[in-house]
Amino acid sequence: MVLSKIASQSDVSVHSTFASRYVRESLPRYKMPENSIPKEAAFQIINDELMLDGNPRLNLASFVTTWMEPECDKLIMDSINKNYVDMDEYPVTTELQNRCVNIIAHLFNAPLGESEAAVGVGTVGSSEAIMLAGLAFKRKWQNKRKAEGKPYDKPNIVTGANVQVCWEKFARYFEVELKEVKLTEDYYVMDPVKAAEMVDENTICVAAILGSTLNGEFEDVKLLNDLLVEKNRITGWDTPIHVDAASGGFIAPFLWPDLEWDFRLPLVKSINVSGHKYGLVYAGVGWVIWRSKEDLPEELIFHINYLGTDQPTFTLNFSKGSSQIIAQYYQLIRLGYEGYRNVMENCHENAMMLKEGLEKTGRFKIVSKDIGVPLVAFSLVDKSWGHDEFEIAETLRRFGWIVPAYTMPADAKHITVLRVVIREDFSRTLAERLVHDITKVLHELDSLPAKLSAKISVKSEENGKINDTEAGKNGTTVVKKTATETQREITTYWRNFVMAKKSNRNKIC
Ligand SMILES: *Cc1c(COP(=O)(O)O)cnc(C)c1O
């Protein structure tokens, strides 16, 4: 999105490199140009500018698919002009989406009869899927409360503090209170015991995550289910569970088929999964599946007929592309169970290899789990090193790697981690190369003076001077100091640094 800011003079126009053969004048950056330009020029201008984007394959920050087979790329391009919502005009595309919904529902062990159709819908991603699932829970809860003559104006949802931002969006946009189970120093996912304790009569559902965004760990859905069954029995409520399987939904069924996290558990009423993560499709597809018809209130479904025959829809957006759905169907039939299992096993093995490589350096503590999303999350063991995870991430960029560093949510905020997501296109060779480059970065930083801010912040942390109310929005710690204090620290630091350099030189000479 665009938030307004004042443009500097150099921001005002778009200059082009090769396109200058076609256009003499620069294009205005934020205003529509007066005249048309040749198509070659438009292509060249945009192509030149896009060269500065990172390489998606080296983007280790993202779970989202960056590679598909050329045959599928062709199907995608061939259907790029089909609007998915025109179901009557493109009945085959609709049929493919229905097949995907059914395949995924079976994968998640939905209790479907022999000829019974699954209930679910394709979405733009897990975020939309979660909004829809959340709305269904809210409406179901409201209907029940109304029927009982009880107030229905204070719905809440219980999650771990590690939830993905889309849950916070759902809560704010649709006015549901988000009750977050706090994390602790060594436990970075929702504790089912605490979650069950937080449930009250206004809880529309508990959302468990299969594959926490922060460290890939699977939450214990089975334990949560058992605790809630018991709580429901005692209280007479029927608090359900939603599983956010955005990343884990296409992993657990292939790597740990015996792990019970899905519709095998009676309180799991809906599940979302991102087709564009381990579903192996490019960005723009997600799925939400309901356990049965009864779990999706009829009044949320709209019936449209102005594009032809009656079509039921439950989505937030009206129009959208068909390509992603076609691509999802391609992957499901092309790979089959065997193919998905091979891809996931490969990813898992590469993650284990990377993990071992990082452990061997002796410098990192691994905070991801062996059973979970194939990623490696790790933080520095030595907090007084003088360099931090952010510096490692920054230095790695010089080698072309994009590895994010971030702080954990409230209550574990002082923990910073680096995270490498292993996707299908991350080969073993790349994993070896990455360990090699991280080792290089460590050595390079070893020989550099400590990062000033890190030093100061560590020092004053020891003095217990961290002012919590000053904590930055992005989770960084802001240390409150007087100007003279800071000045003095910087001067002393630099004096020592220069002296050390001088004495070193003397030694060498
Ligand atoms: C990625 C992710 C989401 C959001 O999914 P999109 O498909 O990107 O909208 C939600 N929850 C979890 C756990 C995720 O990992």
The ligand as a MOL file (V3000), in Angstrom:
LIG
                    3D

  0  0  0     0  0            999 V3000
M  V30 BEGIN CTAB
M  V30 COUNTS 15 15 0 0 0
M  V30 BEGIN ATOM
M  V30 1 C 1.8460 -17.4450 5.8910 0
M  V30 2 C 0.9560 -17.6440 7.0130 0
M  V30 3 C -0.2950 -17.0120 7.0540 0
M  V30 4 C -0.7490 -16.0650 5.9800 0
M  V30 5 O -0.8650 -16.7550 4.7990 0
M  V30 6 P -0.9760 -16.0820 3.3590 0
M  V30 7 O -1.2260 -17.2760 2.5140 0
M  V30 8 O 0.3490 -15.4620 3.0950 0
M  V30 9 O -2.0760 -15.1080 3.3790 0
M  V30 10 C -1.1160 -17.2800 8.1240 0
M  V30 11 N -0.7310 -18.0930 9.1140 0
M  V30 12 C 0.4640 -18.7200 9.1170 0
M  V30 13 C 0.8170 -19.6430 10.2370 0
M  V30 14 C 1.3570 -18.5080 8.0690 0
M  V30 15 O 2.5400 -19.1270 8.0670 0
M  V30 END ATOM
M  V30 BEGIN BOND
M  V30 1 1 1 2
M  V30 2 1 2 3
M  V30 3 2 2 14
M  V30 4 1 3 4
M  V30 5 2 3 10
M  V30 6 1 4 5
M  V30 7 1 5 6
M  V30 8 2 6 7
M  V30 9 1 6 8
M  V30 10 1 6 9
M  V30 11 1 10 11
M  V30 12 2 11 12
M  V30 13 1 12 13
M  V30 14 1 12 14
M  V30 15 1 14 15
M  V30 END BOND
M  V30 END CTAB
M  END
